Amino acid sequence: MNRTWWSLPLVRPKRLSAGDRVAVISPSWGGPAAFPQRYDAGKKVLEERFGLIVVEMPNTRRDAQWLDANPQARADDFMQAFGDPSIKAVIASIGGDDSIRLAPYIDLSVIQDNPKIFLGYSDPTTLHFACLKAGVVSFHGPTLMSGFAENGGISPLTESTFRKAAFSPRAIGALEANREGWTAEHIDWSVASNQEKRRQRNPSMGPKLLQGSGTVRGRLIGGCAEVLEMLKGSDWWPQPSYWDNCILFYETSEEAPSSAHVLRWLRNFHAQGILSRLSGFILARAGGHMDDAQRAAQHTAVVRAFHEAGLPHLPILADLDFGHTDPIATIPYGIDAEIDCDQRTLTFLESAVSL
């Protein structure tokens, strides 16, 4: 059978409903074995708050050291979950830094023939690009242990955006305002009592316009900056024309890369001819332990990269809630969205799932 990859528009997976079976996999780090109480807290939220039936794959709870040594086993779990018609969604337990090692063992035809929701952020960005190549909408959003298992309970914005994206076939609409504040505070997961201790939150001032005016539309594509660097040049990296009229969403991890790194990474996007093809750019609030000056320096680096590329007017919104701070909004790949510079809003113009 001849396969067509990178086809557009992407196929929308079936929506979730209470009672559906969802698989949890560990495609990167073995967090469930390292912090089982944290994993169980997230599992409980999926089961009790969303009414989903959690199915663990053979290696979901395997020891972290074993998983590190066995990328094929992690890939097998991903393939088994996608190939099982009784499974409606596949959710990453947590991120990590090496899911790119799964690529030789992933059969994209299984994804293409069995379109279903894949959810996760950070290192699972790799698998989102596998879904892109296979032509299936996937969902950059909370993982089981980071987001669903948030200390003291899932954040309202995290819950709301996931429900709108994954449970409803209607157009998702505007990304709602953050009225609960945001946090990047580290609380030790090894202390069981900390699970009920809410993290200290900072007030949200809403998205910040870094440059641009008016409104622009485009297809959403992006992910974690450090993981995008591992994907560049790989078989899962789209050709330049695939980025035409896209809105690139971009977020940095808890490792808090320097603004110099961000500038150099975006210079590479320009060298590939990608930046000039975009219709807009959205930047998540920087993850990790950064002060206000460091976060501002990241904004400056992003603007400089676009100015160097001869794009001083391309719309850029910053400080959105979809990365390595909490709450974690769900961003569907491949659907049309709109940036309104005057209102400083992002609106999802389509549904991400089908009936």
LUMDREN-531329 format. One line per 8 residues: number of its first residue (from 1); their letters; for each residue y negated, z negated, x negated of C-alpha. Coordinates in Angstrom, 3 decimals, padded with zeros to 6 digits. Layout:
BEGIN
NUM = A = Y Z X  ...
END
This chain:
BEGIN
1 = MNRTWWSL = 000.000 000.000 000.000  -003.419 000.973 -001.343  -005.846 -001.939 -001.302  -009.617 -001.811 -000.958  -011.376 -004.658 -002.715  -015.001 -005.819 -002.417  -015.202 -004.336 001.080  -018.120 -005.139 003.377
9 = PLVRPKRL = -018.697 -006.640 005.854  -016.375 -009.532 005.123  -013.670 -010.523 007.591  -014.471 -013.743 009.437  -011.585 -016.220 009.630  -010.586 -017.880 012.893  -012.632 -020.918 013.851  -011.282 -024.444 013.609
17 = SAGDRVAV = -010.452 -026.589 016.632  -009.254 -030.165 016.980  -005.499 -030.255 016.495  -005.449 -027.504 013.863  -003.449 -027.932 010.669  -005.493 -027.777 007.459  -004.093 -027.782 003.940  -005.627 -029.879 001.173
25 = ISPSWGGP = -005.097 -028.580 -002.344  -006.091 -029.733 -005.829  -007.097 -026.488 -007.547  -008.860 -028.214 -010.439  -008.817 -031.886 -011.385  -006.127 -034.232 -010.023  -008.565 -036.564 -008.278  -006.220 -037.663 -005.472
33 = AAFPQRYD = -003.851 -039.303 -007.971  -006.681 -040.775 -010.036  -008.476 -042.320 -007.028  -006.015 -042.417 -004.118  -008.175 -044.717 -001.997  -011.051 -042.229 -002.189  -008.740 -039.372 -001.262  -007.314 -041.326 001.680
41 = AGKKVLEE = -010.836 -042.085 002.942  -011.646 -038.365 003.081  -008.317 -037.570 004.695  -009.023 -040.165 007.373  -012.382 -038.531 008.183  -010.773 -035.112 008.646  -008.113 -036.600 010.900  -010.105 -039.070 012.965
49 = RFGLIVVE = -013.605 -037.564 013.074  -012.705 -033.892 013.242  -009.278 -034.180 014.896  -007.571 -032.083 012.216  -004.007 -032.461 010.983  -004.021 -032.738 007.193  -001.144 -031.047 005.383  -000.681 -031.904 001.724
57 = MPNTRRDA = 000.725 -029.201 -000.509  003.507 -029.960 -003.019  001.092 -030.675 -005.881  -001.964 -032.074 -004.093  -001.311 -035.646 -005.281  000.252 -034.824 -008.649  -000.944 -036.651 -011.733  -004.143 -035.252 -013.205
65 = QWLDANPQ = -002.625 -034.714 -016.637  000.328 -032.830 -015.122  -001.974 -030.617 -013.051  -004.075 -029.854 -016.111  -000.955 -028.576 -017.868  000.258 -026.557 -014.864  -002.374 -024.164 -013.500  000.311 -021.966 -011.968
73 = ARADDFMQ = 001.484 -024.864 -009.786  -002.068 -025.307 -008.524  -002.281 -021.590 -007.791  001.075 -021.737 -006.001  -000.325 -024.378 -003.647  -003.308 -022.145 -002.878  -001.041 -019.158 -002.248  001.411 -021.149 -000.117
81 = AFGDPSIK = -001.400 -022.547 002.019  -002.950 -019.114 002.586  000.416 -017.542 003.350  001.427 -020.167 005.930  000.445 -018.908 009.415  000.441 -022.468 010.777  -002.410 -023.437 008.406  -005.922 -022.689 009.727
89 = AVIASIGG = -007.979 -023.789 006.723  -007.601 -024.664 003.052  -009.793 -027.468 001.674  -010.225 -028.462 -001.966  -009.626 -032.137 -002.691  -012.251 -032.224 -005.455  -013.789 -030.047 -008.158  -013.213 -029.985 -011.903
97 = DDSIRLAP = -013.816 -027.443 -014.633  -010.884 -025.065 -015.025  -009.930 -023.298 -011.791  -010.636 -020.038 -013.642  -007.197 -020.646 -015.205  -005.613 -019.997 -011.803  -006.760 -016.368 -011.720  -003.640 -014.777 -013.290
105 = YIDLSVIQ = -001.462 -016.390 -010.616  -003.524 -015.542 -007.500  -002.377 -012.643 -005.324  -005.507 -011.411 -003.561  -003.434 -009.477 -001.034  -002.217 -012.784 000.417  -005.835 -013.818 001.059  -006.672 -010.409 002.509
113 = DNPKIFLG = -003.646 -010.387 004.815  -004.119 -013.987 005.965  -007.869 -014.597 006.347  -008.604 -018.270 006.880  -011.258 -020.821 006.041  -011.461 -021.912 002.414  -013.830 -024.829 001.788  -015.086 -026.503 -001.356
121 = YSDPTTLH = -017.901 -026.538 -003.897  -018.385 -026.903 -007.640  -015.312 -025.621 -009.545  -013.774 -024.060 -006.373  -016.584 -021.486 -006.745  -013.941 -019.518 -008.673  -011.711 -019.255 -005.611  -014.658 -018.299 -003.423
129 = FACLKAGV = -015.059 -015.216 -005.593  -011.370 -014.479 -005.117  -012.030 -014.549 -001.375  -015.065 -012.292 -001.843  -013.008 -009.695 -003.692  -010.342 -009.921 -000.976  -013.037 -009.363 001.657  -012.888 -012.734 003.454
137 = VSFHGPTL = -015.741 -015.121 004.347  -015.314 -018.495 002.631  -017.347 -021.698 002.760  -019.248 -023.426 -000.043  -019.313 -026.996 001.239  -017.906 -030.504 000.946  -014.600 -031.327 -000.688  -012.290 -033.995 000.652
145 = MSGFAENG = -013.306 -036.571 -001.952  -016.962 -035.584 -002.287  -018.615 -035.118 001.064  -015.968 -036.067 003.593  -015.273 -039.301 001.683  -018.945 -040.167 001.149  -019.478 -043.899 000.626  -020.018 -045.656 003.934
153 = GISPLTES = -019.153 -042.544 005.956  -019.847 -038.819 006.008  -023.539 -037.894 006.022  -024.852 -036.506 009.336  -026.116 -033.268 007.779  -022.819 -032.724 005.941  -020.904 -033.163 009.195  -023.265 -031.095 011.336
161 = TFRKAAFS = -023.423 -028.060 009.060  -019.642 -028.011 008.578  -019.095 -028.131 012.341  -021.592 -025.317 012.967  -020.104 -023.116 010.257  -016.386 -023.702 010.784  -015.921 -024.691 014.442  -018.334 -022.425 016.354
169 = PRAIGALE = -018.290 -018.618 016.714  -022.015 -018.612 017.535  -024.757 -017.748 015.050  -025.238 -020.856 012.905  -029.045 -020.879 013.037  -031.521 -022.716 010.825  -030.377 -025.133 008.150  -031.524 -028.360 009.720
177 = ANREGWTA = -034.035 -030.664 008.106  -032.728 -033.529 005.992  -033.851 -036.687 007.804  -031.438 -039.066 006.069  -032.587 -038.672 002.472  -030.536 -037.595 -000.528  -028.629 -039.320 -003.293  -027.071 -038.641 -006.659
185 = EHIDWSVA = -026.337 -042.313 -007.370  -023.030 -042.945 -009.135  -020.803 -045.614 -007.614  -017.486 -046.398 -009.317  -014.633 -044.910 -007.260  -012.084 -047.178 -008.943  -013.513 -050.212 -007.105  -011.974 -050.042 -003.631
193 = SNQEKRRQ = -014.712 -052.116 -001.980  -017.311 -049.567 -003.096  -015.984 -047.096 -000.537  -017.925 -048.929 002.187  -021.036 -049.355 000.037  -023.640 -046.753 000.961  -025.441 -045.087 -001.897  -029.179 -045.573 -002.267
201 = RNPSMGPK = -031.049 -042.587 -000.824  -034.312 -040.968 -001.777  -036.649 -039.496 000.834  -036.370 -035.743 001.286  -039.587 -033.744 001.259  -037.765 -030.666 002.505  -037.359 -027.314 000.739  -039.999 -026.379 -001.817
209 = LLQGSGTV = -041.358 -022.840 -002.089  -041.481 -021.830 -005.750  -042.763 -018.305 -005.167  -042.903 -015.523 -002.573  -044.322 -014.974 000.902  -043.239 -013.685 004.289  -039.580 -013.377 005.304  -036.593 -011.709 003.647
217 = RGRLIGGC = -032.995 -011.220 004.698  -029.803 -010.857 002.721  -026.097 -011.601 002.372  -025.285 -014.995 000.885  -023.494 -015.186 -002.451  -023.539 -017.784 -005.212  -022.139 -021.171 -006.145  -022.106 -023.623 -009.038
225 = AEVLEMLK = -024.081 -022.339 -012.024  -021.640 -023.519 -014.697  -018.680 -021.958 -012.882  -020.508 -018.671 -012.380  -020.766 -018.546 -016.168  -016.964 -018.702 -016.435  -016.634 -015.914 -013.863  -019.047 -013.485 -015.501
233 = GSDWWPQP = -017.169 -010.519 -016.908  -013.917 -011.450 -015.201  -011.959 -009.318 -012.749  -013.421 -011.426 -009.932  -017.054 -010.741 -010.902  -018.682 -008.212 -008.541  -020.151 -004.983 -009.861  -023.963 -004.873 -009.890
241 = SYWDNCIL = -024.294 -002.845 -006.673  -022.421 -005.549 -004.731  -025.476 -007.795 -005.202  -027.823 -005.368 -003.427  -029.949 -007.172 -000.821  -028.195 -010.493 -001.416  -029.620 -014.000 -001.336  -028.243 -015.816 -004.375
249 = FYETSEEA = -027.599 -019.527 -003.775  -027.429 -021.524 -006.979  -026.651 -025.152 -007.824  -026.061 -027.154 -010.983  -023.453 -029.878 -011.419  -023.474 -033.594 -012.115  -023.393 -032.733 -015.837  -027.115 -031.945 -015.456
257 = PSSAHVLR = -027.440 -028.859 -017.664  -030.798 -028.489 -019.341  -033.509 -026.214 -018.026  -033.016 -024.144 -021.193  -029.413 -023.474 -020.214  -030.449 -022.467 -016.692  -033.042 -020.065 -018.089  -030.493 -018.445 -020.420
265 = WLRNFHAQ = -027.889 -018.129 -017.671  -030.376 -016.434 -015.354  -031.478 -014.151 -018.191  -027.887 -012.940 -018.242  -028.081 -012.181 -014.509  -031.124 -010.059 -015.338  -029.353 -008.373 -018.264  -026.585 -007.365 -015.842
273 = GILSRLSG = -029.151 -005.825 -013.506  -028.492 -008.389 -010.773  -031.809 -010.220 -010.305  -033.712 -007.059 -009.376  -031.161 -006.265 -006.660  -031.634 -009.579 -004.833  -033.745 -010.109 -001.740  -034.117 -013.853 -002.350
281 = FILARAGG = -032.946 -016.916 -004.278  -032.231 -020.456 -003.062  -031.798 -023.398 -005.390  -030.078 -026.656 -004.531  -031.509 -029.973 -005.602  -030.244 -030.513 -009.146  -027.186 -032.737 -009.428  -026.581 -035.513 -011.922
289 = HMDDAQRA = -028.842 -038.111 -013.455  -032.170 -036.290 -013.697  -035.646 -037.686 -013.335  -038.455 -035.903 -011.518  -039.671 -034.252 -014.711  -036.245 -032.794 -015.460  -035.871 -031.467 -011.928  -039.324 -029.914 -012.143
297 = AQHTAVVR = -038.378 -028.346 -015.485  -035.407 -026.667 -013.806  -037.747 -025.198 -011.179  -040.013 -023.929 -013.954  -037.065 -022.336 -015.750  -035.962 -020.507 -012.613  -039.453 -019.154 -011.957  -039.790 -018.101 -015.595
305 = AFHEAGLP = -036.512 -016.164 -015.418  -037.742 -014.176 -012.428  -041.155 -013.577 -014.008  -039.486 -012.314 -017.188  -037.459 -009.959 -014.969  -040.647 -008.570 -013.456  -040.041 -010.299 -010.117  -042.967 -012.723 -009.656
313 = HLPILADL = -042.980 -012.338 -005.876  -039.291 -012.521 -005.013  -038.889 -015.469 -002.581  -037.434 -018.626 -004.117  -036.748 -021.803 -002.123  -035.732 -024.947 -004.004  -034.430 -028.461 -003.248  -031.975 -027.459 -000.534
321 = DFGHTDPI = -029.025 -029.723 000.280  -025.925 -027.751 -000.682  -024.947 -028.836 -004.173  -024.076 -031.855 -006.263  -026.212 -034.312 -004.313  -025.416 -035.731 -000.894  -025.665 -034.526 001.860  -023.713 -031.336 001.161
329 = ATIPYGID = -024.499 -028.522 003.583  -021.943 -025.775 004.192  -023.042 -022.295 003.061  -020.822 -019.398 004.214  -020.407 -016.519 001.798  -021.163 -013.001 002.943  -023.094 -013.628 006.150  -026.712 -012.588 006.650
337 = AEIDCDQR = -029.412 -015.213 006.231  -033.198 -015.263 006.283  -035.699 -017.022 004.050  -039.027 -017.757 005.708  -041.453 -018.567 002.919  -044.246 -019.703 005.219  -041.998 -022.178 007.072  -039.881 -022.972 003.988
345 = TLTFLESA = -036.675 -022.498 005.974  -033.277 -020.899 005.565  -031.657 -019.509 008.716  -028.096 -018.265 009.043  -028.365 -015.209 011.285  -024.663 -014.784 012.055  -021.541 -016.743 012.792  -019.126 -017.370 009.933
353 = VSL = -015.961 -017.565 012.052  -014.345 -015.654 014.893  -012.675 -016.838 018.089
END
